[in-house]
Amino acid sequence: QVQLVESGGGLVQAGDSLRPSCAASGRTFSSYSMGWFRQAPGKEREFVTAIGRSSFSTTYADSVKGRFTISRDNAKNTVYLQMNSLKPEDTAVYYCAADRFSFRLSSDGSEYDYWGQGTQVTVSS
């Protein structure tokens, strides 16, 4: 069992940066692949990025490639999402998720086993 708690969202202006984090409980954090997803009002949840257990592998949605960076600190049981050059269309609730099948980096939310409660990111124009 893994519990995930996101923090670090907020209200910023277009072009600003934010760095939400996701803290995980349990001793098996390093064995999970981790992902970030987001859901804007009236829209379906969408994949943002994922990172493998050792940080060697990452993948990004085209919409955030070059602006967002995912990282993890296994010693702190924490995954981060560095978001730069934010746009109003990045406004959403951001969720982190854990996938116990660490050999894959899935963009399919149904393949993740544990989810956080989400943190709101609002980007004003």
N, C-alpha and C positions, 0 to 999 in steps of 0.2 A: 504494500500500500504506500502510495506517495501522495502527499498533500502539497499543493502549489499555491503560493500567494504572490500576486503581482503588486507592484507599487511603482511610483515614479511617473505616472501619467500627469496630465495637466493641460492648461490652456496656454497656447503660445501663438505667435504670429507667423505668417507664412515666411519661410526662410530660416526660421529658428531651428534649434535642436532640442531633443529630449532623449533621455536614456532610461526607459523603464527597465525594471529588473523583476525577476521571478525567483523567489526563494523556495527551495524544496525541502521537505522533511524526509527523514529516513536515510539509511546508510547505503542505499543502492543507487543513488542519484547518478553516479558515474557510469552506470550500466544502461542508462536510457538515452535514446536520441530525444532531442528536445525541439519543439517547434513553437512558432508564434503565428497566431491567426488573428484576424480582425473582423468585426462586424459593424457596419454602418447602419444607421436607422433606415428601415425599410428594405435592406439588402441582405443577401445571404452571407453567411460566414465565408471568408476567403483566406486562403493560405498566404502567409507573408514570407516566412523563412524557416529553415531548420538546420540543426547542427548535429553532427555525430557525437558519439560518446567521448572521443578524444580530441575534438575540435578540428581534426584534420579535414573533415568534409563538411561543406556547407552548401546550401542551395537557396535561391531567392526567387520570388515572383518578379516577373519583368517590370512590374510597376514600381518596385522599390530598389531594383538593382542599381548599384552605384551610389545610392543615398543611405541605405540602411545596412548595418553590420550586426550580425549575431555573434555572440561570444559566450563562453561559459568558464566558470571557475569551479572545478570539481571539489577543491578543498573547502570552498564556501557553500557548496550545494546551490549555486546560483547561476542563472542564465540571464544575459543582458541583451537588450536591443537598442543599439545606438542609431538614432534616427536624425539624419541631417537634411537640410534643405526641405523642410516640411512644407507640404502643400495642403490647401483646404480639403482636397479629396482624400487626404490621409486621416481625416477625422473619423474616429470609430472607437469602439471598445476593443482593446487589445487583450488577447488571451494567450497564456502559455500552456503548453501541453506536453505530456511525456509519453513516449512510445517505448514499450519494453523490448521491442524487436530492434535492437540498436544497429543491426546490419543495414538498415534502410533509412533513407531520408524521405519520408512520405509527405506529399502535399494534400493527402486525403485525410480530412479530420476524423473520419470514422475509424481510422487505423490507430488513433491515439487512445491511450488507456486512461489517462488522468488529465484533468483540466483545472485551471485556476478560476477564480471568480471574475477576473477581468479588471482592467484599469482603463479609465476614459482618457482619450487623447483628443483634444479639440484644437484645430488650427484655424485661426481667423485670417481673413484676407486683408 
